[in-house]
Amino acid sequence: MHLADHVKPISYLKSEAAQIVKDLADSGEPLIITQNGEAKLVVQDVRSYEATQQTLALLKLLALGQKQIDQGDHVDGEDFFSELDELDRQQKIR
């Protein structure tokens, strides 16, 4: 499918809403809606939207982790596992 197939004028959205819903659910591809020849919005099915949101959330976590590493705000892996082992030993004593 070509990019042009994913770009439609707002009049198409108004007249073909039911078909758009079916097509988006089947393909998972977003539809770009134009008004006066200018892209104004993107329409996508809920499943694709939720997947995009989950991907963005993971990317934010990765960026936060990288920022913490860059700032030296982290614990060496061996130290971390040593701390976990110590906590485990303390739990077993109780």
Backbone as JSON Lines, residues from 0, in Angstrom:
{"i":0,"aa":"M","n":[0.85,-1.18,0.0],"ca":[0.0,0.0,0.0],"c":[0.89,1.24,0.0]}
{"i":1,"aa":"H","n":[0.54,2.21,-0.78],"ca":[1.31,3.45,-0.9],"c":[0.88,4.45,0.16]}
{"i":2,"aa":"L","n":[1.76,5.41,0.45],"ca":[1.45,6.45,1.42],"c":[0.18,7.2,1.03]}
{"i":3,"aa":"A","n":[-0.02,7.43,-0.25],"ca":[-1.21,8.14,-0.71],"c":[-2.49,7.41,-0.3]}
{"i":4,"aa":"D","n":[-2.41,6.09,-0.16],"ca":[-3.57,5.32,0.28],"c":[-3.91,5.59,1.74]}
{"i":5,"aa":"H","n":[-2.96,6.14,2.48],"ca":[-3.15,6.42,3.9],"c":[-3.47,7.89,4.17]}
{"i":6,"aa":"V","n":[-3.63,8.69,3.13],"ca":[-3.94,10.11,3.27],"c":[-5.25,10.39,2.56]}
{"i":7,"aa":"K","n":[-6.22,10.91,3.32],"ca":[-7.54,11.18,2.75],"c":[-8.05,12.53,3.25]}
{"i":8,"aa":"P","n":[-8.9,13.18,2.46],"ca":[-9.47,14.46,2.9],"c":[-10.55,14.22,3.96]}
{"i":9,"aa":"I","n":[-10.85,15.26,4.68],"ca":[-11.84,15.17,5.76],"c":[-13.21,14.74,5.23]}
{"i":10,"aa":"S","n":[-13.52,15.08,4.0],"ca":[-14.8,14.67,3.42],"c":[-14.9,13.14,3.35]}
{"i":11,"aa":"Y","n":[-13.77,12.47,3.12],"ca":[-13.74,11.01,3.09],"c":[-14.06,10.46,4.47]}
{"i":12,"aa":"L","n":[-13.51,11.08,5.49],"ca":[-13.79,10.66,6.88],"c":[-15.28,10.77,7.18]}
{"i":13,"aa":"K","n":[-15.87,11.86,6.75],"ca":[-17.3,12.09,7.01],"c":[-18.18,11.08,6.28]}
{"i":14,"aa":"S","n":[-17.85,10.79,5.04],"ca":[-18.72,9.95,4.23],"c":[-18.44,8.45,4.36]}
{"i":15,"aa":"E","n":[-17.24,8.08,4.8],"ca":[-16.86,6.66,4.81],"c":[-16.45,6.16,6.2]}
{"i":16,"aa":"A","n":[-17.04,6.74,7.24],"ca":[-16.62,6.41,8.61],"c":[-16.68,4.92,8.91]}
{"i":17,"aa":"A","n":[-17.77,4.26,8.55],"ca":[-17.92,2.84,8.85],"c":[-16.85,2.02,8.13]}
{"i":18,"aa":"Q","n":[-16.58,2.34,6.88],"ca":[-15.57,1.6,6.13],"c":[-14.17,1.87,6.68]}
{"i":19,"aa":"I","n":[-13.95,3.09,7.11],"ca":[-12.65,3.44,7.7],"c":[-12.41,2.61,8.95]}
{"i":20,"aa":"V","n":[-13.42,2.48,9.79],"ca":[-13.29,1.68,11.01],"c":[-12.9,0.25,10.65]}
{"i":21,"aa":"K","n":[-13.58,-0.32,9.69],"ca":[-13.28,-1.7,9.26],"c":[-11.86,-1.8,8.72]}
{"i":22,"aa":"D","n":[-11.49,-0.88,7.84],"ca":[-10.16,-0.92,7.22],"c":[-9.05,-0.77,8.26]}
{"i":23,"aa":"L","n":[-9.23,0.13,9.2],"ca":[-8.21,0.35,10.22],"c":[-8.08,-0.87,11.13]}
{"i":24,"aa":"A","n":[-9.21,-1.47,11.48],"ca":[-9.17,-2.66,12.33],"c":[-8.47,-3.81,11.61]}
{"i":25,"aa":"D","n":[-8.7,-3.92,10.31],"ca":[-8.09,-5.0,9.52],"c":[-6.6,-4.78,9.3]}
{"i":26,"aa":"S","n":[-6.23,-3.55,8.97],"ca":[-4.84,-3.29,8.57],"c":[-3.93,-2.87,9.72]}
{"i":27,"aa":"G","n":[-4.48,-2.17,10.71],"ca":[-3.66,-1.63,11.79],"c":[-2.86,-0.42,11.38]}
{"i":28,"aa":"E","n":[-3.02,0.01,10.13],"ca":[-2.3,1.17,9.62],"c":[-3.08,2.45,9.91]}
{"i":29,"aa":"P","n":[-2.42,3.51,10.31],"ca":[-3.12,4.77,10.58],"c":[-3.57,5.44,9.28]}
{"i":30,"aa":"L","n":[-4.52,6.33,9.41],"ca":[-5.04,7.11,8.3],"c":[-4.8,8.58,8.61]}
{"i":31,"aa":"I","n":[-4.19,9.3,7.7],"ca":[-3.94,10.73,7.86],"c":[-5.08,11.48,7.18]}
{"i":32,"aa":"I","n":[-5.71,12.36,7.93],"ca":[-6.83,13.17,7.42],"c":[-6.34,14.58,7.16]}
{"i":33,"aa":"T","n":[-6.67,15.06,5.96],"ca":[-6.27,16.42,5.59],"c":[-7.48,17.35,5.56]}
{"i":34,"aa":"Q","n":[-7.2,18.61,5.76],"ca":[-8.22,19.66,5.63],"c":[-7.58,20.79,4.87]}
{"i":35,"aa":"N","n":[-8.19,21.16,3.77],"ca":[-7.61,22.18,2.88],"c":[-6.19,21.8,2.45]}
{"i":36,"aa":"G","n":[-5.99,20.51,2.2],"ca":[-4.7,20.03,1.72],"c":[-3.61,19.9,2.75]}
{"i":37,"aa":"E","n":[-3.92,20.18,4.02],"ca":[-2.93,20.13,5.08],"c":[-3.28,19.01,6.06]}
{"i":38,"aa":"A","n":[-2.3,18.2,6.44],"ca":[-2.54,17.13,7.4],"c":[-3.01,17.73,8.72]}
{"i":39,"aa":"K","n":[-4.14,17.21,9.22],"ca":[-4.72,17.76,10.45],"c":[-4.82,16.74,11.58]}
{"i":40,"aa":"L","n":[-5.03,15.46,11.24],"ca":[-5.14,14.46,12.3],"c":[-4.8,13.09,11.77]}
{"i":41,"aa":"V","n":[-4.55,12.19,12.72],"ca":[-4.27,10.8,12.41],"c":[-5.34,9.96,13.1]}
{"i":42,"aa":"V","n":[-5.91,9.03,12.35],"ca":[-6.93,8.13,12.89],"c":[-6.32,6.74,12.89]}
{"i":43,"aa":"Q","n":[-6.46,6.04,14.02],"ca":[-5.96,4.67,14.09],"c":[-6.85,3.84,15.0]}
{"i":44,"aa":"D","n":[-6.77,2.52,14.84],"ca":[-7.59,1.64,15.66],"c":[-7.03,1.6,17.08]}
{"i":45,"aa":"V","n":[-7.87,1.2,18.02],"ca":[-7.5,1.22,19.43],"c":[-6.33,0.29,19.73]}
{"i":46,"aa":"R","n":[-6.32,-0.87,19.13],"ca":[-5.24,-1.84,19.39],"c":[-3.89,-1.24,18.99]}
{"i":47,"aa":"S","n":[-3.83,-0.61,17.85],"ca":[-2.58,0.03,17.41],"c":[-2.21,1.2,18.3]}
{"i":48,"aa":"Y","n":[-3.21,1.97,18.71],"ca":[-2.97,3.11,19.6],"c":[-2.38,2.63,20.93]}
{"i":49,"aa":"E","n":[-2.99,1.58,21.51],"ca":[-2.49,1.06,22.78],"c":[-1.08,0.51,22.64]}
{"i":50,"aa":"A","n":[-0.79,-0.16,21.53],"ca":[0.56,-0.67,21.3],"c":[1.56,0.49,21.2]}
{"i":51,"aa":"T","n":[1.16,1.55,20.54],"ca":[2.02,2.74,20.43],"c":[2.27,3.35,21.8]}
{"i":52,"aa":"Q","n":[1.23,3.44,22.61],"ca":[1.38,4.01,23.95],"c":[2.3,3.15,24.81]}
{"i":53,"aa":"Q","n":[2.19,1.84,24.7],"ca":[3.07,0.95,25.46],"c":[4.52,1.1,25.01]}
{"i":54,"aa":"T","n":[4.72,1.23,23.72],"ca":[6.06,1.43,23.19],"c":[6.65,2.74,23.71]}
{"i":55,"aa":"L","n":[5.84,3.79,23.7],"ca":[6.31,5.09,24.21],"c":[6.66,5.01,25.69]}
{"i":56,"aa":"A","n":[5.85,4.3,26.47],"ca":[6.12,4.15,27.9],"c":[7.45,3.43,28.12]}
{"i":57,"aa":"L","n":[7.7,2.38,27.35],"ca":[8.97,1.65,27.46],"c":[10.15,2.54,27.07]}
{"i":58,"aa":"L","n":[9.98,3.31,26.01],"ca":[11.05,4.22,25.58],"c":[11.34,5.27,26.65]}
{"i":59,"aa":"K","n":[10.29,5.76,27.32],"ca":[10.49,6.72,28.4],"c":[11.27,6.09,29.55]}
{"i":60,"aa":"L","n":[10.94,4.83,29.88],"ca":[11.67,4.14,30.94],"c":[13.15,3.95,30.57]}
{"i":61,"aa":"L","n":[13.38,3.58,29.32],"ca":[14.76,3.41,28.86],"c":[15.52,4.73,28.9]}
{"i":62,"aa":"A","n":[14.87,5.81,28.49],"ca":[15.51,7.13,28.52],"c":[15.81,7.55,29.95]}
{"i":63,"aa":"L","n":[14.89,7.28,30.87],"ca":[15.11,7.61,32.28],"c":[16.28,6.8,32.82]}
{"i":64,"aa":"G","n":[16.32,5.51,32.49],"ca":[17.42,4.67,32.94],"c":[18.75,5.15,32.4]}
{"i":65,"aa":"Q","n":[18.77,5.53,31.12],"ca":[20.01,6.03,30.53],"c":[20.45,7.33,31.2]}
{"i":66,"aa":"K","n":[19.49,8.19,31.51],"ca":[19.81,9.45,32.19],"c":[20.42,9.18,33.56]}
{"i":67,"aa":"Q","n":[19.85,8.2,34.28],"ca":[20.39,7.86,35.6],"c":[21.81,7.3,35.47]}
{"i":68,"aa":"I","n":[22.04,6.48,34.46],"ca":[23.38,5.94,34.24],"c":[24.35,7.08,33.93]}
{"i":69,"aa":"D","n":[23.95,7.98,33.04],"ca":[24.8,9.11,32.66],"c":[25.15,9.98,33.86]}
{"i":70,"aa":"Q","n":[24.21,10.09,34.82],"ca":[24.43,10.91,36.01],"c":[25.14,10.13,37.13]}
{"i":71,"aa":"G","n":[25.46,8.88,36.86],"ca":[26.13,8.06,37.87],"c":[25.2,7.58,38.97]}
{"i":72,"aa":"D","n":[23.91,7.67,38.75],"ca":[22.91,7.28,39.74],"c":[22.48,5.83,39.5]}
{"i":73,"aa":"H","n":[23.42,4.91,39.76],"ca":[23.14,3.5,39.56],"c":[24.04,2.66,40.46]}
{"i":74,"aa":"V","n":[23.73,1.39,40.55],"ca":[24.51,0.46,41.36],"c":[25.09,-0.59,40.43]}
{"i":75,"aa":"D","n":[26.32,-0.95,40.64],"ca":[26.96,-2.01,39.87],"c":[26.16,-3.31,40.03]}
{"i":76,"aa":"G","n":[26.09,-4.1,38.98],"ca":[25.31,-5.34,38.99],"c":[25.71,-6.28,40.11]}
{"i":77,"aa":"E","n":[27.01,-6.47,40.31],"ca":[27.47,-7.36,41.38],"c":[27.05,-6.85,42.75]}
{"i":78,"aa":"D","n":[27.17,-5.54,42.95],"ca":[26.76,-4.95,44.23],"c":[25.25,-5.14,44.46]}
{"i":79,"aa":"F","n":[24.49,-4.95,43.4],"ca":[23.04,-5.1,43.5],"c":[22.67,-6.52,43.92]}
{"i":80,"aa":"F","n":[23.27,-7.51,43.27],"ca":[22.94,-8.89,43.6],"c":[23.46,-9.28,44.98]}
{"i":81,"aa":"S","n":[24.56,-8.7,45.4],"ca":[25.05,-8.93,46.76],"c":[24.06,-8.39,47.78]}
{"i":82,"aa":"E","n":[23.52,-7.21,47.52],"ca":[22.5,-6.64,48.4],"c":[21.27,-7.53,48.46]}
{"i":83,"aa":"L","n":[20.85,-8.04,47.3],"ca":[19.69,-8.94,47.27],"c":[19.96,-10.21,48.07]}
{"i":84,"aa":"D","n":[21.16,-10.77,47.91],"ca":[21.52,-11.97,48.67],"c":[21.48,-11.69,50.16]}
{"i":85,"aa":"E","n":[21.98,-10.53,50.58],"ca":[21.97,-10.17,52.0],"c":[20.54,-10.02,52.51]}
{"i":86,"aa":"L","n":[19.7,-9.37,51.74],"ca":[18.29,-9.25,52.14],"c":[17.63,-10.62,52.24]}
{"i":87,"aa":"D","n":[17.96,-11.51,51.33],"ca":[17.4,-12.86,51.35],"c":[17.85,-13.59,52.6]}
{"i":88,"aa":"R","n":[19.14,-13.46,52.96],"ca":[19.66,-14.1,54.17],"c":[18.95,-13.56,55.41]}
{"i":89,"aa":"Q","n":[18.72,-12.26,55.45],"ca":[18.04,-11.66,56.6],"c":[16.61,-12.15,56.72]}
{"i":90,"aa":"Q","n":[15.93,-12.35,55.6],"ca":[14.56,-12.85,55.62],"c":[14.52,-14.28,56.13]}
{"i":91,"aa":"K","n":[15.49,-15.08,55.78],"ca":[15.53,-16.48,56.22],"c":[15.81,-16.6,57.71]}
{"i":92,"aa":"I","n":[16.53,-15.64,58.27],"ca":[16.84,-15.65,59.69],"c":[15.59,-15.39,60.51]}
{"i":93,"aa":"R","n":[14.7,-14.59,60.01],"ca":[13.5,-14.21,60.76],"c":[12.55,-15.32,60.86]}
